């Protein structure tokens, strides 16, 4: 059975460096009628579990460890038995939200997470956060970019653990090299494509943030 992609939007708060902002997050549910993977368990474990339904949730993959992308991960994992995956470079951020609970497994660049009819290749794309990753499935023609690349440019780099030149390198070398028709499914807001964003790289560099 062919895999499909479902988007659930949850709302909550993002907190870092002493500030708090109301945010809406995209939670991506990828799989078939029997088994799914969740990308970024944001804010509302009950809503995500309801969207998963009676399907088996095998993995919760975190694109990075800002609290608004991981706050519901432990509760969702405890309810379903799913494995929480995070790149180890983001453990310091993870510990700010979940000091008493570690992720279950470490993401590595080039690793392929298989299951639920998908093959998600891990692309380590630091810049927005040290352990930020994107997840590329050539069969589905999509890349899940978390907060690394949005419609209109890179993710924010003005706060702790972020670095603008690094995110530009990640986008240029790891994402804009993908086929231009690849759909970019983001952590917040609307989707785009690699081809739609690639021509604007120099504008982003000139803008410098």
N, C-alpha and C positions, 0 to 999 in steps of 0.2 A: 504493500500500500504506500502510495506516495506521501512523503512528508509535506506538511503545510505549516504555515507561520501564522500565529495569532498574536495580536497586540492587545494588551490590557494596560490602561492608564490608571495609575494610582497617585494619590496626593499625600503630601506630608511636608517635612521640613528638612532642609539641608543646613548643617551647622559646621562651621570651621572658623578658626582664628577669632573666636569670640563673637561671630555674627551668626544670625539665623535668618533663613529665607524660606518662604513658602514655595514649594516646587511641585510640579507634576512630572512623573517618571513613566517612561515606556518599559513595561515588563513584557519580554518576548517569550512566547511559549511555542516551542518547535517540536513537531513530531507527528504521530499518526493517531489512529483511534485507540491504540493500546498503550502507547508509551510516549513520554514527552521529556524534554529538557527545558528548564527555565533559565533565561538569561536575565540576571539582575532582579533579585527578589526585593522589591522596593515597597516599604511602608506597611503593607497590608497582607499578612500571611493568609488570613481567612479568604480574602477576595481572590488571591492567587490560587489557593487550594480549590476554591469553588470553580474557577476557570479550568483548572486541570481536570476536575471531576473525578470519574472513576478510573482514569488512566493512571498508569504507573509513572511516577516522577523519579527518574533515575539520577539526575544531576541538577544542581543549582550552580551555574557558572557566573562568577562575578567579573564584570569587565574592569572594575577597580573597586577600591575600598572606601570611597566617600560614603558617609553614613546613609545618604538617601538611596544608595544602590544596594546596601547590604543589611539594612536595619531589620528586615523581615526574614532574613536567610535562616538563622538558627531555629526560629519557631516553625518555619515551613519544613526544614529538614527533620526536626523532631516529629512533626506530624506525619511525614511521608516516608522517612527513611532515606531520603535523597542524600547524595554526597555533595558537600559544598567545596567548590574549586575556586582557588585564588592564586594569583601570582605572588611568590614569596616577597618580592620587593615592596608589596603593599601591606605587609603584616603590621608595620607601625601604625598605619591609618586604621586598619581593622581593629587593632587593640584599643583604639580610642572609643569605639562603639561597643565592642564585645570583649572586654578585658578578661573574662573568665571562660571564653570559648574560642578555640582555634578552628580555622577551616579544616576540612577533612583531608584535602589533597591539594598539591601545588601544581599550578599551571606552568608549563615550560614552552618557550618559543619553539614552534614547529610541531608540537604535539597535536595529535588528532583525537578529538573526543567523538567517539562513535556511539550510535544508539538512536533509537526512535526514527530510523530511516535517514539520519543526517550524518555528515562527516564534517565536524567543525575544526578547522585548522587554526591553531592559536598563533596569532601574530603579536609579539610583544611590542607595544607602541607607547613607550613612556613619554612624559611631557605634561599631560594633565595630572597624572599621578605616576610615581615611579614604577609601579607594577601594572599600569594600564595595559589591557590587551584588547585586540579586536578578534573577531571570530569569523572566519571566511569559509563559506560552503560553495565551492564552484558548481556543484550539481544543482543547487537552488539558485545560484547566481546572485547571492547576497553576501554582504559583510555587515556584521553587527559591530558598531563602532563605539558603543558606550558614549563617553563624553570626549572622545578624541577628535572626531570629525562630525560636524553638523551641516545642515543646509545653510550655506553662507560662510563657513569657515571653521577654524579650529576651536576646540574646547577652551575654556578659560584657563589662564596660567598666572593669574595675579595673586594666588594664595600659596600657603605653605605646601611644600612637596611638589610644586609645579615649576615648569621652566619652558619659556616660549621657544627658544632655538631647538630644544629637544623635541617638542611636539611637531614643529615644522619638519625636522628630519624624519620623524616617524611617519607623518602623513605623506611626505614626498617619496620616501624609500619603500614604505610597506603598503600604502593604500592606493596612491595614484598610479602605481604600477599594475594594479589589477585591471581586468578588462573594463572598458569605459561604460559598458551597459550594466555593470554590477550595481545592484541596488544597495544603498547605504541606509541601514536601519539603525537609528540613533537612540541615545539614552533619553532624550527629551525632544519633543516637537516632531516636525514632519520629516519624512524620508526624502532622500535625494539619490543621485547616482554618482559614481566616480567621474563619469564624463562631464557631468554638470559642474562639478567642483574643480576639476583639474585646471581649467584655464585661469583660475583666480589665485593660484599659489603666490605669484609675485606681488599681487595686491595685499595679501595677508602679511607677507614678509615686510612690505613697505609700511604697513599699518603698525606692525611690531607688537601686537598683543592679541 
